[in-house]
Amino acid sequence: MNMNKKTLCRSFSSENPAIRLKAKPVFSLFTALFLFSLGGAFCFFPEICASGAKNGLETCLQILIPSLFPFMVLGSLIARSGAASCLGRLVEKPFRLLFGLPGSAASALFLSMVGGYPVGARSVDALVESGALTEAEGKRMLCFCVNAGPAFLISVVGAAYLGSPQAGILLLTGQLSACLLLGLLSRKKPAVSRLSAPSSSQRASTPIGDALVLSVWDAIRSMAGTCGFVVLMATLSEFMFSFLPEGDLSLWAAALGEVTQGCRLLAENGVPLWCLSFVIGWGGFSVHFQIFSQLRHVSLNRKKFFLFRGLHGVLSAAITFLLEQSGWFPGEISEVFSSFTPSSPSAFSSVPSLAGSAALIFTCVLFLIGLFQPAIPTKPGFFRQMGWGRRNR
């Protein structure tokens, strides 16, 4: 057995977790010091901590929960009820031609465009769980199915923060164009042939009563995780603004960390529209953590994910800049930043979102179609498992 000492040590250390932990003592020390310092800051400055948490909770109650929770329920319900397979049969050929993905993936792409950042990731994970997508296909969809929804861009960023719904429409156009472009660029030839993959009629679907209960519980858990990360990032941002000098560094750090508060701060400071588009395309670390928490059936390559988030931001900024310069959205947009006065967030509820309404109607139609799809029972229903069903005598 010819093995030198260096190779033997490397092999032994890779099999021993204790040795791997000792490889980076400096990093572990700095991590521990940072966490203890952060805990001390929370204890010695409770007013700042409470103020940041309050801002995060207000963001969740006024913006995130009303705009995300219904789509989270519908996304999981479409995957479980069989409506995604029904839609997949209608768009199978064009979707495979454009994106190299099965037609059942169309529902996740649609929901990612109209629902908001975590909705697309949650829908992809639900499709992988139901067997409509393979894990490899789910990983590729997560490269471009992460978008801000029209309710957030048009009503919150456009109408409330910028005072111009047209500016929100321009930002939405840049986001969705970049999303589709990334989907085309990431297209790959399917590794599994269509004959060997399970057909839509062979995939099991959950009874509609069980699917509704499971979808609501999934959405509640996902929404709780989403709000938790928003509150945490809002608290950290409050500490950052309290101790760091005001300037571009703290402004952009907050914007790249949490997108909702970041867009408000950038709009108040009058940055160009294409800069806002980049921040929205990037999504912010808070959104990234929310997406990581949604995935239970897809093992995500995080380096690739961050790369595509950066590409999405760059493409969105470029498309927004070109559209703004082309004059397709004339007049009002060019005057947004010269006459900007911050509006109340309550404008979110006063501006009608036609795109969001149309999306809800469309997804409800898909849900109703799924009611009439034949279900293939593979295991006892949720209520039967819980002991609530009729017992055999």
C-alpha positions in Angstrom: 0.0 0.0 0.0 1.8 3.1 -1.3 0.5 6.1 0.5 2.6 9.0 1.6 2.2 10.7 4.9 0.5 13.8 3.4 -2.1 11.8 1.5 -2.8 9.7 4.7 -3.4 12.8 6.8 -5.7 14.3 4.2 -7.7 11.1 4.0 -7.9 10.7 7.7 -8.9 14.3 8.3 -11.7 14.1 5.7 -13.2 11.2 7.5 -13.0 12.7 11.0 -15.4 15.6 11.6 -13.5 16.7 14.8 -10.3 17.3 12.7 -12.3 19.3 10.1 -13.6 21.6 12.9 -10.1 22.3 14.0 -9.0 23.4 10.5 -10.5 26.9 10.9 -10.1 28.0 14.5 -9.7 31.7 13.6 -13.0 31.7 11.7 -14.8 30.0 14.5 -13.3 32.5 17.0 -14.5 35.5 15.0 -17.9 34.0 14.5 -18.3 33.4 18.2 -17.1 37.0 19.0 -19.5 38.4 16.5 -22.5 36.5 17.9 -21.7 37.4 21.5 -21.2 41.1 20.5 -24.5 41.0 18.7 -26.2 39.5 21.7 -24.7 42.1 23.9 -25.9 44.9 21.6 -29.4 43.5 21.8 -29.2 43.5 25.6 -27.6 47.0 26.1 -29.6 48.8 23.4 -33.1 47.4 23.7 -34.7 50.6 22.2 -32.8 50.2 18.9 -33.7 46.5 18.8 -37.4 47.1 19.5 -37.5 49.9 16.9 -36.0 47.6 14.2 -38.2 44.7 15.1 -41.3 47.0 15.0 -40.3 48.2 11.5 -39.9 44.6 10.3 -43.3 43.6 11.8 -45.0 46.6 10.1 -43.5 45.6 6.8 -44.8 42.0 7.2 -48.3 43.0 8.2 -48.7 45.8 5.6 -46.9 44.4 2.6 -45.7 40.8 2.8 -48.5 38.8 4.3 -51.3 40.4 2.2 -49.3 40.0 -1.1 -47.6 36.7 -0.5 -49.7 34.4 1.6 -52.6 33.8 -0.9 -50.1 32.9 -3.6 -48.2 30.5 -1.3 -51.4 28.6 -0.6 -52.4 28.5 -4.3 -48.9 27.5 -5.4 -48.9 24.4 -3.2 -52.5 23.7 -3.9 -51.9 23.7 -7.7 -49.1 21.3 -7.3 -51.0 18.9 -5.0 -54.4 19.0 -6.7 -53.1 18.0 -10.2 -53.9 21.4 -11.8 -50.2 21.8 -12.6 -50.3 18.6 -14.6 -53.4 19.8 -16.5 -51.7 23.0 -17.4 -48.6 21.1 -18.3 -50.4 19.2 -21.0 -51.5 22.4 -22.7 -48.0 24.1 -22.8 -45.8 21.0 -22.9 -44.3 21.5 -26.4 -43.6 25.3 -26.3 -42.3 25.1 -22.7 -39.9 22.3 -23.6 -38.8 24.2 -26.7 -38.1 27.5 -24.9 -36.8 26.4 -21.5 -36.1 22.6 -21.8 -38.5 21.9 -19.0 -41.8 19.9 -18.7 -45.0 21.8 -19.1 -45.9 21.3 -15.4 -43.2 23.8 -14.6 -45.2 26.6 -16.2 -47.4 27.1 -13.1 -44.3 27.7 -10.9 -42.9 30.2 -13.5 -46.3 32.0 -13.6 -46.6 32.2 -9.8 -43.0 33.4 -9.5 -43.9 36.3 -11.8 -47.1 37.4 -10.0 -46.7 36.2 -6.4 -43.3 37.5 -5.2 -39.9 36.3 -4.3 -40.5 33.2 -2.1 -43.6 32.1 -4.0 -41.7 30.8 -7.0 -39.2 28.9 -4.9 -42.0 27.4 -2.8 -43.9 26.4 -5.9 -40.8 24.7 -7.4 -40.2 22.8 -4.2 -43.9 21.6 -4.2 -43.6 20.4 -7.8 -40.5 18.5 -7.0 -42.2 16.9 -3.9 -45.2 15.9 -6.1 -43.0 14.3 -8.7 -43.9 16.7 -11.5 -40.3 17.9 -11.7 -37.0 16.2 -11.0 -34.6 17.7 -8.6 -32.3 18.8 -11.4 -35.1 20.6 -13.1 -36.0 22.2 -9.8 -32.5 23.5 -9.3 -32.4 25.0 -12.8 -35.8 26.7 -12.3 -34.5 28.4 -9.1 -31.9 30.2 -11.2 -34.7 32.4 -12.8 -38.0 31.8 -10.9 -37.2 34.4 -8.2 -39.0 37.7 -9.0 -40.7 40.6 -7.2 -44.4 40.6 -7.7 -46.5 43.3 -9.4 -48.3 44.1 -6.2 -44.9 45.0 -4.6 -43.4 46.8 -7.6 -46.4 48.8 -8.8 -48.3 49.5 -5.6 -45.5 49.8 -3.0 -42.3 50.8 -4.9 -44.0 52.7 -7.7 -47.1 54.3 -6.1 -46.0 54.6 -2.4 -42.3 55.1 -2.6 -41.8 56.9 -6.0 -45.3 58.4 -6.4 -45.6 57.0 -9.9 -47.3 53.7 -10.8 -45.7 54.0 -14.2 -42.3 53.7 -12.6 -43.4 50.5 -11.0 -44.6 49.1 -14.3 -41.2 49.9 -15.8 -39.5 48.1 -13.0 -41.8 45.1 -13.4 -41.1 45.0 -17.1 -37.4 44.9 -16.5 -37.7 42.2 -13.8 -39.9 39.8 -15.9 -37.8 40.4 -19.1 -34.6 39.5 -17.2 -36.4 36.4 -15.7 -37.4 35.1 -19.2 -33.9 35.9 -20.6 -32.2 33.9 -17.8 -34.6 31.0 -18.4 -33.6 30.9 -22.1 -29.9 31.3 -21.3 -30.0 28.5 -18.7 -31.8 26.1 -21.1 -30.3 22.6 -21.2 -31.2 19.4 -23.1 -33.3 17.2 -20.8 -31.3 14.5 -19.3 -34.3 12.2 -18.9 -36.2 11.3 -22.0 -39.9 11.9 -22.2 -40.7 8.2 -22.5 -38.9 7.4 -19.3 -40.3 10.3 -17.3 -43.6 9.8 -15.5 -46.5 11.2 -17.5 -49.0 13.7 -16.1 -51.7 11.1 -15.9 -49.4 8.7 -13.9 -48.5 11.2 -11.2 -50.3 10.9 -8.0 -52.5 13.7 -6.8 -53.8 14.4 -3.3 -57.5 14.5 -2.6 -58.7 18.1 -2.7 -59.7 18.3 1.0 -56.3 17.0 2.1 -54.5 19.2 -0.4 -56.2 22.3 0.9 -55.3 21.6 4.5 -51.7 20.7 3.7 -51.3 23.7 1.5 -52.5 26.1 4.1 -50.2 24.6 6.8 -47.3 24.8 4.4 -48.0 28.4 3.6 -48.3 29.3 7.3 -44.9 27.7 8.0 -43.3 29.4 5.0 -44.8 32.8 5.9 -43.6 32.5 9.4 -40.0 31.9 8.2 -40.3 34.7 5.7 -41.5 37.2 8.3 -38.8 36.0 10.7 -36.0 36.9 8.3 -37.5 40.2 7.5 -37.8 41.2 11.2 -34.2 40.0 11.8 -32.8 42.0 8.9 -34.8 45.1 9.9 -33.3 44.9 13.4 -29.8 44.6 12.0 -30.3 47.5 9.7 -31.5 49.6 12.6 -28.3 48.9 14.5 -26.3 49.6 11.4 -27.9 53.1 10.9 -27.5 53.8 14.6 -23.7 53.2 14.8 -22.4 53.7 11.3 -22.1 57.2 9.8 -24.7 58.2 7.3 -23.5 57.8 3.7 -23.6 55.6 0.6 -22.0 52.7 2.3 -24.7 52.2 5.0 -27.4 53.0 2.4 -26.3 50.3 -0.1 -25.6 47.8 2.7 -29.1 48.1 3.9 -30.5 47.9 0.3 -28.5 44.8 -0.5 -29.6 43.2 2.8 -33.4 43.8 2.8 -35.1 44.8 -0.4 -38.3 46.4 1.0 -36.6 48.9 3.3 -33.8 49.2 0.8 -36.1 50.4 -2.0 -37.7 52.9 0.4 -34.3 54.3 1.4 -33.0 54.4 -2.2 -36.1 56.2 -3.4 -35.9 58.8 -0.6 -32.2 59.5 -1.7 -33.2 59.9 -5.3 -31.0 57.2 -6.9 -31.7 56.4 -10.6 -34.4 53.9 -11.5 -31.9 51.4 -12.9 -30.2 51.2 -9.5 -33.5 50.3 -7.9 -34.0 47.7 -10.6 -30.6 46.1 -9.8 -31.5 45.9 -6.1 -34.9 44.4 -6.8 -33.3 41.9 -9.2 -30.7 40.9 -6.6 -33.4 40.5 -4.0 -31.4 41.0 -0.9 -29.9 38.6 1.6 -33.2 38.5 3.5 -35.0 37.1 0.4 -32.1 34.6 -0.2 -32.5 33.3 3.3 -36.2 33.1 2.9 -35.8 31.0 -0.2 -33.3 28.7 1.5 -35.8 28.1 4.2 -38.5 27.1 1.7 -36.6 24.3 0.1 -37.0 20.9 1.6 -36.8 18.7 -1.5 -34.2 20.6 -3.6 -30.5 20.8 -2.6 -29.5 24.2 -3.9 -26.0 25.1 -5.2 -25.7 28.4 -3.3 -22.7 29.7 -5.3 -24.6 29.3 -8.5 -27.7 30.8 -6.9 -25.9 34.0 -5.9 -24.3 34.2 -9.4 -27.7 34.1 -11.0 -29.1 36.6 -8.5 -26.3 39.0 -9.5 -26.9 38.3 -13.2 -30.6 39.0 -12.7 -29.9 42.3 -11.1 -27.5 43.4 -13.9 -29.9 42.3 -16.7 -32.8 44.0 -14.9 -30.9 47.3 -14.5 -29.8 47.2 -18.2 -33.3 46.5 -19.5 -34.8 49.2 -17.2 -32.2 51.7 -18.4 -32.8 50.9 -22.1 -36.6 51.2 -21.7 -36.3 54.4 -19.8 -34.0 55.9 -22.5 -36.2 54.6 -25.3 -39.1 56.8 -24.3 -41.7 54.0 -24.0 -42.6 55.3 -20.5 -42.5 59.1 -21.2 -43.3 62.1 -19.1 -44.1 61.0 -15.6 -41.1 58.7 -15.1 -38.5 61.3 -16.0 -40.0 63.6 -13.4 -40.3 61.1 -10.6 -37.0 61.9 -8.9 -37.1 65.6 -9.4 -40.4 66.0 -7.6 -40.3 63.0 -5.3 -41.9 63.2 -1.9 -42.3 60.0 0.2 -45.8 58.7 0.3 -47.5 56.8 3.0 -47.3 53.1 2.8 -51.0 53.0 3.0 -51.0 53.8 -0.7 -50.3 50.1 -1.0 -54.0 49.4 -0.2 -55.4 52.2 -2.2 -53.8 51.5 -5.6 -55.6 48.6 -7.4 -53.4 45.9 -8.7 -55.0 44.6 -11.9 -52.2 42.2 -12.5 -52.5 40.6 -9.1 -56.3 40.3 -9.5 -55.9 38.7 -12.8 -53.3 36.3 -11.4 -55.7 35.3 -8.6 -58.5 34.7 -11.0 -56.2 32.6 -13.3 -54.9 30.5 -10.5 -58.4 29.9 -9.1 -59.4 28.7 -12.6 -56.5 26.2 -12.5 -57.6 25.1 -9.1 -61.1 24.4 -10.3 -59.8 22.5 -13.3 -57.7 20.4 -10.9 -60.9 19.5 -9.0 -62.1 17.4 -12.0 -58.8 15.6 -12.6 -58.9 12.0 -11.6 -56.8 11.4 -8.5 -54.6 8.3 -8.2 -54.7 7.3 -4.5 -51.3 6.2 -3.4 -51.7 6.5 0.4 -54.4 7.2 2.9 -55.6 10.8 3.1 -54.4 13.4 5.6 -57.7 13.1 7.7 -57.6 9.3 7.6 -54.0 9.4 8.9 -55.0 11.7 11.7 -57.8 9.3 12.7 -60.6 11.7 11.6 -62.0 9.6 8.8 -64.5 6.8 8.8 -63.2 3.7 10.5 -63.7 0.3 9.0 -65.7 -2.0 11.3 
